[in-house]
Amino acid sequence: MPQGLPSVLLVEPEYRLRLQYKSIFKKAGFELSGEAGEPARALELAIEKKPGAVLFHLGTEPEGTESLARLAKLAPVLVLGKAAPELALLGIYGCLPEGAEDEEILTSLAIASARWQEAKSLRQEAEELRDLLALRKILDQAKGILMKKHHMSEQEAHRRIQRYAMYKRLTVKSVAEAIIKATGGKA
């Protein structure tokens, strides 16, 4: 598979159209990670195969929106079919009308996949920053307790926590939490 092109999960109820899309993907160098005729099966495949993008053909009767919302949490979903404002609430990455050109579909899938990866990276970074901030709060509280109880500077309190953590082969966070717990959070 050429670099940068996502593997695609195809959700298309009509077998004839699935064959047509599979041919388009193959010619363009996209890998097909799976295909399904109904949304429930697509959800199973998405969990199992972890596709880079999902092409979901939404018929004239919008059925499977619950599965569509769950799919959108697993991979970037590009809906092919009648657009509706409710689709934005489902977390999809794009919508193209029936009869969209093959190149539009392929380009939209590649863009959706790239934006998904970017958003995933940002979510991970935000989670790491939240964890770091939580650690900082705990550490500051524990240092404050040591500073007040033992009349030491902030640097010395920090060094003691670090040394004890290394000596006991514990994390700084667990030592800080133990200090807070042992004193009831008060100096």
Secondary structure, DSSP 8 states (H G I E B T S, - for coil): --TT---EEEE-S-HHHHHHHHHHHHHHT--EEEEESSHHHHHHHHHHH--SEEEEEE-SS---HHHHHHHHHHS-EEEEE---THHHHTT-SEEE-TT--HHHHHHHHHHHHHHHHHHHHHHHHHHHHHHHHHHHHHHHHHHHHHHHHHT--HHHHHHHHHHHHHHHT--HHHHHHHHHHHHTT--
